Amino acid sequence: MGYKVTVIKEKCIGDGECVDVCPVEVYELQDGKAEPVNMEECLGCESCVEVCEQDAITIEEE
């Protein structure tokens, strides 16, 4: 079982908080926005969701 990580680009301000807090490096900043480049590594801990003040990230079980 994995997780689907979605970043709503219109809400993302590219502050990199999700990149910094993710324990398994799911995110990279690309063109000033967070991009889930290693989604298969997601643990579902939702640390990124908690630190994103813009509510730009959702995580769903697959």
Backbone hydrogen bonds, N-H to C=O, Kabsch-Sander energy under -0.5 kcal/mol:
donor,donor_aa,acceptor,acceptor_aa,energy
4,K,60,E,-3.5
5,V,3,Y,-0.6
6,T,4,K,-0.5
6,T,58,T,-2.7
8,I,6,T,-0.5
8,I,56,A,-3.2
9,K,7,V,-1.0
11,K,8,I,-1.4
12,C,8,I,-1.7
20,D,16,G,-2.3
21,V,17,E,-2.2
22,C,18,C,-1.7
25,E,22,C,-0.8
28,E,35,E,-1.7
30,Q,28,E,-0.6
30,Q,33,K,-3.2
33,K,30,Q,-1.4
35,E,28,E,-2.7
37,V,26,V,-1.4
37,V,35,E,-1.5
38,N,26,V,-2.1
41,E,38,N,-2.2
42,C,39,M,-1.7
50,E,46,E,-2.0
51,V,47,S,-1.8
52,C,48,C,-1.3
53,E,51,V,-1.1
55,D,52,C,-1.3
58,T,6,T,-2.3
60,E,4,K,-2.2
62,E,2,G,-2.9
